[in-house]
């Protein structure tokens, strides 16, 4: 790992030299943009809107726009701010750990002890563990003053940035003030459902399925070439019937809260039954029903068609009898057949 910051932790007269390393990393597959016609890579250029020239990064300054005026800030201006030169993590408070709201927590950094002796580092670590408190600190990183907390994880001091108070939005959703009554049975069912899902948190059990499937897709395209159906990569072919949803969505059954809770509990208990006591049908079974229904509809249409043809023929025959002529005897050949029948009679 490469250190992103070096300095000292100070609390009182105690000084703890440390180096900071990023505690997290991204596992996302790195992608870039290309032209869909020829695969050419898309690149962005920094151009000045006044002169139209392409500008190198070393000639770019920052600016603040305040209505009609723009204030330009050079690198020298920013470097002149005293906090940017601060290389100390200053402890300002030791607070109960449960007072730190997880909502305000930000990026984390591992702190490695430096210097000839790690005694001051170990002293601070033991102080945090013994008092069960968290140190609130201020520090400067990448030209910004930051607020943070110090805590212990696996014998290592961890610096975690936290958001300033004005960075957390205030929220007021009207629905949260609803006076809807929740019955005792609903509360018991909800508590039972929580018990069914109760477990110890083990992050290793969870997987970023999107990134996994993205990697599989990329590997398959490398092996088989660009002319590849995306669905074939995952071994799945989209059903012609879509997702099996009802054609009339407005007629879908609405399940109330009690039924949903009961169904969830039944599912977790492994009975494989819904709240009504009937077994759930899998995708294969539903697919069989679809095909059976489709063949029934096809047979029904064929039978209706045959019935129409039969009735039409009967109608023609009855009209022919009433007129004294056989059905379909408009030509001479048919008339000849009729006369031969009379002779034989």
C-alpha positions in Angstrom: 0.0 0.0 0.0 1.0 3.6 -0.6 0.7 6.1 2.2 -1.7 9.0 1.3 -0.7 11.2 4.3 1.9 11.4 7.0 1.9 13.4 10.2 1.2 13.1 13.9 -1.8 12.5 16.2 -1.7 15.0 19.1 -3.7 14.8 22.3 -2.6 17.0 25.1 1.2 16.9 25.1 1.3 13.4 23.6 2.5 13.2 20.0 2.0 10.0 17.9 3.7 10.0 14.5 1.7 8.0 11.9 1.2 7.3 8.3 -2.3 7.0 6.8 -3.3 4.4 4.2 -6.6 4.1 2.4 -8.6 1.4 4.2 -10.9 0.6 1.3 -10.6 0.0 -2.4 -13.0 -0.2 -5.3 -13.7 -3.6 -6.9 -15.7 -2.3 -9.9 -14.6 -3.3 -13.4 -12.9 -0.3 -15.0 -14.7 0.7 -18.2 -14.2 3.5 -20.7 -16.3 5.0 -23.6 -15.9 4.1 -27.2 -17.6 5.0 -30.5 -20.3 2.5 -31.4 -19.5 2.6 -35.1 -15.8 1.8 -35.1 -14.9 1.2 -31.4 -12.7 4.2 -31.3 -12.0 5.4 -27.8 -13.8 8.6 -26.6 -11.6 11.2 -25.0 -12.5 14.5 -23.4 -10.4 17.6 -24.0 -10.1 20.7 -21.8 -10.7 23.7 -24.1 -11.0 27.3 -23.2 -14.3 28.9 -24.1 -12.6 32.2 -24.8 -9.7 31.3 -27.1 -10.8 27.8 -28.1 -7.4 26.3 -27.4 -6.8 22.9 -25.7 -5.4 23.7 -22.2 -2.9 21.6 -20.3 -3.7 20.8 -16.7 -0.8 22.8 -15.4 -2.4 25.9 -16.8 -5.8 25.4 -15.2 -6.9 27.4 -12.1 -10.0 27.1 -10.0 -12.7 29.7 -9.9 -15.8 30.6 -7.9 -18.8 32.1 -9.6 -20.9 34.5 -7.5 -23.8 35.7 -9.7 -22.3 38.1 -12.2 -18.7 37.9 -11.0 -16.1 35.1 -11.0 -13.2 34.9 -8.6 -10.1 33.1 -9.9 -8.1 31.2 -7.3 -4.6 30.1 -8.2 -2.6 27.3 -6.7 -0.6 29.9 -4.8 -3.8 31.3 -3.3 -4.9 27.9 -2.1 -1.5 27.0 -0.8 -1.4 30.2 1.3 -4.3 29.0 3.5 -2.8 27.9 6.8 -4.9 24.7 7.2 -3.4 23.2 4.0 0.0 23.0 5.7 -1.4 21.3 8.8 0.1 17.8 9.2 -1.5 17.0 12.6 -4.5 15.0 13.6 -5.7 16.9 16.6 -7.8 15.2 19.2 -10.5 17.7 20.3 -12.9 15.4 22.2 -13.3 11.8 23.6 -17.0 10.9 23.3 -19.1 7.8 23.9 -19.0 5.6 20.8 -22.7 5.3 20.5 -23.1 9.0 19.9 -21.4 8.8 16.5 -24.3 8.5 14.0 -23.3 6.1 11.1 -25.0 8.5 8.7 -22.1 11.0 9.0 -19.3 8.5 8.6 -17.1 8.8 5.5 -13.8 7.4 4.1 -11.6 5.4 6.4 -7.8 5.2 6.7 -5.5 2.8 8.6 -2.9 4.5 10.7 0.6 2.9 10.9 2.9 3.9 13.8 6.1 5.6 12.8 9.3 6.6 14.7 11.7 4.6 16.8 9.2 3.5 19.4 5.4 2.8 19.0 4.8 3.3 22.7 2.7 6.4 22.3 0.6 4.7 19.6 0.0 1.7 21.9 -0.9 4.1 24.7 -3.6 5.9 22.7 -5.0 2.6 21.5 -5.3 1.2 25.0 -6.9 4.5 26.2 -9.6 4.2 23.6 -10.2 0.5 24.3 -10.3 0.9 28.1 -12.6 3.9 28.2 -14.9 2.6 25.3 -14.8 6.1 23.8 -14.1 7.5 20.4 -11.7 10.3 19.7 -13.1 13.2 17.7 -10.3 14.9 15.6 -9.7 17.6 13.0 -7.1 17.1 10.2 -6.3 18.5 6.8 -6.2 16.3 3.7 -6.0 17.3 0.0 -6.3 21.0 0.8 -9.4 20.6 2.9 -10.0 20.8 6.6 -11.8 17.7 7.7 -13.6 16.3 10.8 -13.0 12.7 11.8 -13.0 10.1 14.5 -10.3 7.7 15.8 -11.2 4.2 16.8 -9.6 0.8 17.2 -10.1 -2.1 14.8 -8.0 -5.3 15.1 -5.3 -3.6 17.2 -5.0 -0.9 14.5 -6.0 2.8 14.9 -8.5 3.8 12.2 -9.1 7.4 11.2 -12.5 7.8 9.7 -13.6 11.1 8.1 -17.1 12.3 9.2 -19.3 15.0 7.6 -19.8 18.4 9.0 -23.1 19.1 10.7 -24.3 21.4 7.8 -23.6 18.6 5.3 -26.4 16.4 6.6 -29.8 17.2 5.1 -32.9 17.7 7.2 -35.8 15.6 6.1 -39.5 15.7 6.9 -41.7 13.1 5.1 -45.4 13.7 5.8 -46.1 9.9 5.7 -43.8 9.4 8.7 -46.3 11.4 10.8 -49.2 9.1 9.9 -51.5 8.0 12.7 -52.2 4.7 11.1 -52.9 2.1 13.8 -50.7 -1.0 13.9 -52.4 -4.0 15.6 -50.8 -6.2 18.1 -50.9 -9.2 15.8 -49.0 -7.3 13.1 -46.4 -6.3 15.6 -46.0 -9.9 16.7 -45.7 -11.2 13.2 -43.1 -8.5 12.4 -41.1 -9.4 15.4 -41.3 -13.1 14.5 -40.1 -12.3 11.0 -37.1 -10.4 12.4 -36.3 -13.4 14.5 -36.3 -15.6 11.4 -33.7 -13.3 9.8 -31.7 -12.7 12.9 -28.0 -13.5 12.4 -24.5 -12.2 12.9 -23.2 -9.9 10.1 -20.6 -11.6 8.0 -19.8 -9.4 5.0 -17.9 -12.2 3.3 -21.2 -14.0 2.6 -22.4 -11.2 0.3 -21.3 -10.7 -3.3 -21.6 -7.9 -5.8 -23.5 -9.9 -8.4 -23.5 -7.1 -10.9 -19.7 -7.0 -11.0 -19.5 -10.8 -11.2 -21.9 -11.0 -14.1 -20.1 -8.1 -15.8 -16.8 -9.9 -15.6 -18.4 -13.1 -17.0 -19.8 -11.1 -19.9 -16.4 -9.5 -20.7 -14.6 -12.9 -20.5 -17.1 -14.5 -22.8 -16.8 -11.7 -25.3 -13.0 -12.1 -25.3 -13.3 -15.9 -25.9 -16.1 -15.8 -28.5 -15.6 -12.5 -30.3 -17.7 -9.3 -30.6 -20.5 -11.0 -32.5 -22.1 -12.4 -29.4 -25.6 -12.4 -28.1 -25.6 -11.0 -24.5 -28.3 -13.4 -23.3 -26.2 -16.4 -24.6 -23.4 -15.2 -22.4 -25.5 -15.9 -19.3 -26.9 -19.1 -20.7 -30.4 -17.7 -20.7 -32.8 -17.0 -23.5 -35.6 -14.6 -23.0 -39.0 -16.1 -22.9 -41.3 -15.2 -25.7 -44.0 -14.8 -23.2 -42.1 -12.1 -21.3 -42.0 -12.2 -17.6 -45.3 -14.0 -17.2 -47.0 -10.9 -15.9 -50.7 -10.6 -16.2 -52.0 -8.8 -19.3 -54.3 -6.7 -17.1 -52.2 -5.4 -14.4 -55.1 -3.5 -12.8 -56.8 -6.8 -11.9 -53.7 -8.0 -9.9 -54.4 -9.2 -6.4 -53.5 -6.8 -3.7 -52.0 -8.5 -0.6 -52.4 -6.7 2.7 -49.7 -6.3 5.3 -50.9 -9.2 7.4 -50.8 -11.7 4.5 -47.4 -10.4 3.4 -46.0 -10.9 6.9 -47.5 -14.4 7.1 -46.1 -15.4 3.7 -42.7 -14.2 4.6 -42.7 -16.2 7.8 -43.9 -19.3 6.0 -41.1 -18.9 3.4 -38.4 -18.5 6.1 -39.7 -21.6 8.0 -39.0 -23.6 4.9 -42.5 -24.9 4.5 -42.7 -23.6 1.0 -46.3 -22.6 1.5 -48.1 -19.3 1.2 -50.3 -17.6 3.8 -53.3 -19.4 2.3 -51.7 -22.8 2.8 -51.2 -23.6 -0.8 -47.9 -24.7 -2.2 -45.9 -22.2 -4.3 -45.5 -22.9 -8.0 -42.1 -22.7 -9.5 -41.2 -21.2 -12.8 -41.3 -24.6 -14.5 -44.8 -25.4 -13.3 -46.1 -22.0 -14.3 -44.5 -22.5 -17.7 -46.4 -25.8 -18.1 -49.6 -24.1 -17.3 -48.9 -21.5 -19.9 -48.2 -24.0 -22.6 -51.3 -26.1 -21.6 -53.5 -23.0 -21.7 -52.1 -22.0 -25.0 -52.7 -25.5 -26.6 -56.3 -25.4 -25.1 -56.9 -22.1 -26.7 -55.5 -23.4 -30.0 -57.8 -26.4 -29.9 -60.7 -24.3 -29.1 -60.1 -22.0 -32.1 -59.7 -25.1 -34.4 -62.9 -26.6 -33.1 -64.8 -23.3 -33.6 -63.4 -23.1 -37.2 -64.5 -26.7 -38.0 -67.9 -26.0 -36.6 -68.3 -22.9 -38.7 -67.3 -24.9 -41.8 -69.7 -27.7 -41.0 -72.6 -25.3 -40.4 -71.8 -23.5 -43.7 -71.9 -26.8 -45.6 -75.2 -27.8 -44.0 -76.6 -24.4 -44.8 -75.6 -24.8 -48.5 -77.2 -28.3 -48.6 -80.5 -27.1 -47.1 -80.7 -24.3 -49.6 -80.0 -26.7 -52.4 -82.8 -29.0 -51.3 -85.3 -26.2 -51.0 -84.6 -25.0 -54.5 -84.6 -28.6 -56.0 -81.0 -28.4 -57.0 -77.9 -30.1 -55.5 -75.5 -27.8 -53.7 -72.7 -26.3 -55.9 -74.3 -27.4 -59.4 -73.7 -24.1 -61.2 -71.7 -25.8 -64.1 -72.6 -28.4 -66.7 -70.7 -31.2 -65.0 -72.7 -30.9 -61.9 -76.0 -31.0 -64.0 -74.8 -34.1 -65.8 -74.3 -35.9 -62.5 -77.8 -34.9 -61.4 -79.4 -36.3 -64.6 -77.5 -39.6 -64.3 -78.8 -40.0 -60.8 -82.4 -39.7 -62.1 -81.8 -42.3 -64.9 -80.4 -44.8 -62.5 -83.5 -44.2 -60.3 
